[in-house]
Amino acid sequence: MRPLQISPETAVKLSEKLGIPLEHLMHTPQHILMQKLAELAKEETADPNGGESDKS
């Protein structure tokens, strides 16, 4: 299986957002990665602030 064909910047951002190591991300099958991204998008739509409050 080939590693994902994404830019290094995108890989780092996805790794941080999904909470998985970069090496693991690059060898994740594309259909599984897309599923995780869909779940993440669904969570962010349910909580648009990402769990952060705007209190100053």
Secondary structure, DSSP 8 states (H G I E B T S, - for coil): -------HHHHHHHHHHHT--HHHHHTS-HHHHHHHHHHHHHHHHHSTTTT-----
